[in-house]
Amino acid sequence: MAAAGERERSKGGRLSDRRKRTNTTANQKKAALDVGQPDTKISRMRMRAAWMYYIEQMTQNEIAEILGVGRVTIVRMLAEARARNEVKIGIQGYLSDLIALERQVEQQFGLEKVIIAPLSHPDNDPIPAISAATGAYLSGVVSNGMRVGVGWGRTLLSTLSYLEARALDDFTVISLLGGISQPRRFNPAEFAWQFAQLFQGDGYLIPAPAMVDSVETKTALIERCGLKSVFEMAEDLDLVLLSVGAIETASSTPYRIGFLNEGHQSSLAERGAVGDLLFHFYDKEGRLVDHPIHDLVMSVGIDTVQRVPVRVLTSGGKEKINALYGAMKLIRPTVFITDEESARQLLVVAQTEL
C-alpha cells in the first residue's frame, strides 16, 4: 500500500487519464454503478420498480430516471415481476415493507437511493446488518478506474467482512482522516488500505493523528511533510463512504480512542453539536458548530465531501438518530444505508421537526 509521498503521479497525465474515463455523461456513469449487480440486487431493484409503478403510479420513464437505468430495462423488470407472481393486488415478498420504508425515507429527505437492512429485533445491534448491506452495495458499484474516499469507524470496519474481493484496474482508496498514534491492535484508519487490498488497488493514508496539538503543527504536516498530495487527490473522488459519530454517547469512536474527553464533549454539546463526520462536528440542522477543535483536525473538509458525485452514508443505532438527521442536511447523501429501526426513528424525528 502506498502512503503519502510514496508515489507521485503526473498531474497532467492523471487529468488526461481521467478525461478518457469520464467521456460518458453523468447519467451514464450513474447507470453504470447500478448494472451488473448480483441477483439479490437485481431482485431488489425489480421490486422497487414494481412498487413505484403499481403502488405509487409512477410512469416508466420516471422510474427509469430514479433507478438510473433505461426505460426498456424497466419494462423488462415489470414483465418479470408479473411472470414471477410478485405483483398481484400488492407486491408479494418479504422485502415489500422495507421497500415502502425505503421510499418514505427517500421522499422525506430527497435521496436518490436508500437501502434498509432488516432487524430480527428492534434492540439488536444494527451494525452487522448495516455492514452487510453496505458491503453488498459497494461490491456491486466499485469498478475499474474509481477513486474512493473513506472515513473510519466501527461500522465501516465491519463492512470489510462483506465485500466481494476481486481485482480491479486503476482502483484507488483514500483515507480522508488521520489515524491514531497510540499502540493498538488495529488502527481504524487502516480501513482504507484494507479496502483497497480487497480489490488489489492502491491505498493512501494520512499518516498523522486525526487531531494534532496546534494549528502550526497541522499546517506543517500538510505543507512540509508530504500530506498535501493526499488532500489534493481527495479533490477528485468518484465516491465517498462515511459513517456518523454521535456526541451523546461514550461509545463514539473519537471518545473511545481518546481524541475527545468529557470537556470536549461538554463544550461541543453546549454549542449544539449532535454528531461528527470526519471529526467535523455539526448540529441537528446540519450546521458546523463554532469550536476550536476544528482547527486541529487532520481531515478533508466537509466542502470537499459535498462536491463528490456519489456520497454514501452508512450508519444506524438509537443513539445516532439526531446525528443522522443533521448529516442528511450537512452532506445530502446520494445513498443512505441503515437498519429498519433507525429508519423509522429518523422519520419520526423528521416529522416532529416540521
C-alpha positions in Angstrom: 0.0 0.0 0.0 1.2 3.5 -0.8 1.2 6.3 1.8 1.6 10.0 1.2 4.7 10.8 -0.6 5.5 7.2 -1.7 4.5 7.8 -5.2 3.8 11.0 -7.2 1.6 10.9 -10.3 2.0 13.3 -13.1 -0.9 15.8 -12.7 -1.1 16.3 -16.5 -1.1 12.5 -17.0 -3.7 12.0 -14.3 -6.0 14.6 -15.8 -5.6 13.1 -19.2 -6.4 9.6 -17.9 -9.5 10.8 -16.0 -10.8 12.7 -19.1 -10.7 9.5 -21.0 -12.6 7.7 -18.3 -15.2 10.4 -17.9 -16.3 10.9 -21.5 -19.7 9.4 -20.7 -22.5 11.6 -19.4 -23.3 11.9 -15.7 -26.4 9.8 -16.2 -24.5 7.1 -18.0 -22.0 6.9 -15.1 -24.8 6.7 -12.6 -26.4 3.9 -14.5 -23.1 2.1 -14.7 -23.0 1.9 -11.0 -26.3 0.1 -10.9 -25.9 -2.5 -13.6 -24.2 -5.8 -13.3 -25.2 -6.3 -9.8 -25.7 -9.7 -8.0 -29.2 -11.4 -8.3 -30.3 -10.1 -4.9 -29.6 -6.6 -6.0 -31.5 -7.1 -9.3 -34.4 -8.6 -7.3 -34.5 -5.6 -5.0 -34.4 -3.2 -8.0 -37.1 -5.1 -9.7 -39.4 -5.0 -6.7 -38.6 -1.3 -6.2 -39.6 -0.7 -9.9 -42.8 -2.7 -9.4 -43.7 -0.7 -6.2 -43.2 2.6 -7.9 -45.2 1.6 -11.0 -48.2 -0.2 -9.4 -48.4 1.4 -5.9 -47.1 4.9 -6.5 -48.5 5.1 -10.0 -45.3 6.5 -11.5 -44.5 6.3 -15.2 -41.9 4.0 -16.6 -39.7 7.0 -17.6 -39.9 8.4 -14.1 -38.9 5.1 -12.6 -36.0 4.7 -15.1 -34.7 8.1 -14.1 -34.8 7.4 -10.4 -33.2 4.0 -10.7 -30.6 5.1 -13.2 -31.4 2.6 -16.0 -33.1 2.7 -19.3 -36.9 2.6 -19.8 -36.5 -0.8 -21.7 -34.9 -2.2 -18.6 -37.9 -1.1 -16.5 -40.3 -2.7 -19.0 -38.4 -6.0 -18.7 -38.4 -5.8 -14.9 -42.1 -5.2 -14.7 -42.8 -8.1 -17.0 -40.6 -10.3 -14.9 -42.2 -9.2 -11.7 -45.6 -10.3 -13.2 -44.2 -13.5 -14.5 -42.8 -14.3 -11.0 -46.2 -13.6 -9.5 -44.6 -10.8 -7.4 -47.3 -8.5 -8.5 -51.0 -9.2 -7.6 -53.1 -6.6 -5.8 -50.0 -5.6 -4.0 -46.4 -6.7 -4.0 -45.6 -10.1 -2.6 -42.4 -10.9 -0.8 -40.5 -10.2 2.4 -39.0 -7.0 1.0 -42.2 -5.2 0.4 -42.4 -3.5 3.9 -38.7 -2.5 3.6 -39.2 -1.1 0.1 -42.1 1.0 1.3 -39.9 2.3 4.2 -37.0 3.0 1.8 -39.3 5.0 -0.4 -40.6 7.0 2.6 -37.0 7.9 3.6 -36.1 8.8 0.0 -39.0 11.1 -0.3 -38.7 12.7 3.1 -35.0 13.6 2.6 -34.8 13.9 -1.2 -32.3 11.0 -1.5 -31.5 9.1 -4.7 -31.2 5.7 -3.1 -32.0 4.2 0.4 -31.1 0.7 1.4 -32.6 -0.6 4.7 -31.3 -3.7 6.4 -33.9 -5.8 8.3 -33.5 -6.5 12.0 -34.9 -9.5 13.7 -35.5 -7.4 16.9 -35.5 -3.6 17.4 -33.0 -3.9 20.3 -30.4 -5.9 18.3 -27.1 -4.3 17.4 -27.7 -2.8 13.9 -24.1 -2.7 12.9 -23.8 -6.3 11.5 -26.9 -5.8 9.4 -25.9 -2.3 8.1 -22.4 -3.5 7.4 -23.6 -6.5 5.4 -25.9 -4.2 3.3 -23.1 -1.8 2.8 -20.7 -4.5 1.7 -23.2 -5.8 -0.8 -23.9 -2.3 -2.2 -20.2 -1.5 -2.5 -19.3 -4.8 -4.1 -21.8 -4.0 -6.8 -20.7 -0.5 -7.6 -16.9 -0.3 -7.3 -15.3 -0.6 -10.7 -12.1 0.0 -12.7 -10.7 3.5 -12.6 -12.6 4.5 -9.5 -11.2 6.8 -6.8 -13.0 6.3 -3.5 -12.6 8.4 -0.3 -13.4 6.8 3.1 -13.7 7.7 6.7 -13.4 5.2 9.5 -15.3 3.8 12.5 -16.8 0.6 13.7 -19.5 0.3 11.0 -17.0 0.8 8.2 -14.5 -1.7 9.7 -17.3 -4.3 9.9 -18.1 -3.8 6.3 -14.7 -5.3 5.2 -16.1 -8.8 6.0 -18.9 -8.4 3.5 -17.0 -7.1 0.5 -16.7 -9.4 -2.5 -12.9 -9.2 -3.3 -11.8 -9.1 -6.9 -9.1 -7.5 -9.0 -9.8 -4.0 -10.3 -7.6 -1.9 -12.6 -6.6 1.6 -11.5 -8.6 1.5 -8.3 -7.7 3.9 -5.5 -8.9 4.3 -1.9 -8.0 7.4 0.0 -8.4 7.8 3.8 -10.0 11.2 4.4 -9.0 11.3 8.1 -5.8 10.8 10.0 -5.3 7.9 12.4 -4.2 7.2 15.9 -0.7 7.3 17.3 -1.1 5.1 20.4 -0.2 1.4 20.1 -3.3 -0.6 19.5 -4.1 -4.0 18.0 -5.7 -2.3 15.0 -5.6 1.3 13.7 -9.1 2.2 12.4 -7.5 4.4 9.8 -6.2 1.3 8.2 -9.7 0.6 6.8 -8.7 2.5 3.7 -5.8 0.3 2.7 -7.6 -2.9 3.7 -10.5 -1.9 1.5 -8.1 -1.2 -1.4 -6.3 -4.5 -0.8 -9.5 -6.5 -1.3 -9.7 -5.1 -4.9 -6.0 -5.1 -5.5 -5.9 -1.3 -5.6 -3.8 1.5 -4.2 -4.5 2.8 -0.7 -3.4 6.2 0.5 -3.4 7.2 4.2 -3.0 10.4 6.1 0.0 9.3 8.2 -0.8 11.7 11.1 -3.0 11.7 14.1 -6.7 12.6 13.5 -6.1 15.5 15.8 -2.9 17.5 16.4 -1.8 19.8 19.2 -1.8 23.1 17.3 -2.7 24.9 14.0 1.1 25.3 13.3 1.5 21.5 13.5 -1.4 20.9 11.2 0.0 23.4 8.6 3.5 22.0 8.8 2.3 18.4 8.3 0.2 19.3 5.3 2.6 21.8 3.6 6.0 20.4 4.5 5.6 16.7 5.3 4.1 15.3 2.1 0.4 15.2 3.1 -0.7 17.9 0.6 -0.8 15.4 -2.2 -3.3 13.2 -0.4 -5.6 16.2 0.2 -5.2 17.1 -3.4 -6.2 13.6 -4.5 -9.3 13.9 -2.3 -10.5 16.8 -4.5 -11.2 14.4 -7.4 -13.2 11.5 -5.9 -15.9 9.4 -7.6 -17.5 8.1 -4.4 -17.1 8.9 -0.7 -18.1 6.4 2.1 -18.8 7.8 5.5 -20.4 6.9 8.8 -21.5 9.3 11.6 -20.5 9.6 15.2 -22.8 10.7 18.0 -21.8 13.2 20.6 -24.2 11.9 23.3 -22.5 8.5 23.8 -19.2 7.5 25.2 -19.1 4.6 22.7 -18.4 7.0 19.8 -15.1 6.4 18.1 -13.5 9.8 18.8 -14.2 9.3 22.5 -13.3 5.6 22.8 -9.8 6.1 21.2 -9.0 9.2 23.3 -9.3 12.1 20.9 -12.2 13.6 22.8 -12.5 13.9 26.6 -15.5 14.9 28.7 -14.5 18.5 28.5 -14.6 18.4 24.7 -18.0 16.6 24.7 -19.5 19.1 27.1 -18.3 22.2 25.2 -19.4 20.7 21.9 -22.8 19.8 23.3 -23.2 23.4 24.7 -22.7 24.6 21.1 -25.5 22.3 19.9 -23.3 19.5 18.3 -25.1 16.2 17.8 -22.6 14.3 15.7 -19.5 14.3 13.6 -18.4 13.4 10.1 -14.6 13.0 9.7 -14.3 14.8 13.1 -16.2 17.8 11.8 -18.9 18.5 14.4 -22.4 19.7 13.5 -25.8 20.5 15.0 -29.2 19.0 14.3 -29.7 21.4 11.4 -26.6 20.3 9.6 -24.5 23.3 10.5 -20.9 23.0 11.6 -20.6 24.3 15.1 -18.1 27.0 16.0 -15.4 25.2 18.1 -11.6 25.4 18.2 -11.3 21.7 17.8 -11.9 22.1 14.1 -8.6 23.9 13.7 -6.8 20.8 14.9 -8.5 18.1 12.9 -6.4 16.3 10.2 -9.2 15.5 7.8 -10.6 16.6 4.4 -13.1 19.4 4.7 -16.8 18.9 4.5 -17.0 21.2 1.4 -14.8 18.6 -0.4 -17.2 15.8 0.6 -20.2 17.8 -0.6 -18.7 18.0 -4.1 -18.3 14.2 -4.5 -20.9 12.9 -7.0 -21.7 9.7 -5.1 -21.9 10.3 -1.3 -22.7 7.1 0.7 -23.7 7.5 4.3 -23.9 4.2 6.3 -24.9 4.3 10.0 -27.6 3.4 12.4 -28.5 2.9 16.1 -30.8 4.7 18.5 -28.0 6.9 19.8 -27.3 8.2 16.3 -30.7 9.4 15.2 -30.1 13.1 15.8 -26.6 12.8 14.2 -28.1 11.1 11.2 -30.8 13.8 10.9 -28.1 16.5 10.9 -25.9 14.6 8.5 -28.8 14.5 6.0 -28.7 18.2 5.8 -25.0 18.7 6.0 -23.8 16.4 3.2 -27.1 15.5 1.5 -26.0 11.9 0.8 -27.0 10.4 -2.5 -27.0 6.9 -1.0 -28.1 6.1 2.6 -27.7 2.7 4.2 -29.2 2.0 7.6 -31.4 -0.5 9.6 -35.2 -0.5 9.7 -35.5 0.6 13.3 -33.2 3.6 12.7 -35.1 4.5 9.5 -38.4 4.6 11.4 -37.0 6.7 14.2 -35.4 9.0 11.7 -38.8 9.6 10.0 -40.3 10.3 13.4 -37.7 13.0 14.1 -38.2 14.5 10.6 -42.0 14.7 11.2 -41.6 16.4 14.6 -39.3 19.0 13.1 -41.8 20.1 10.5 
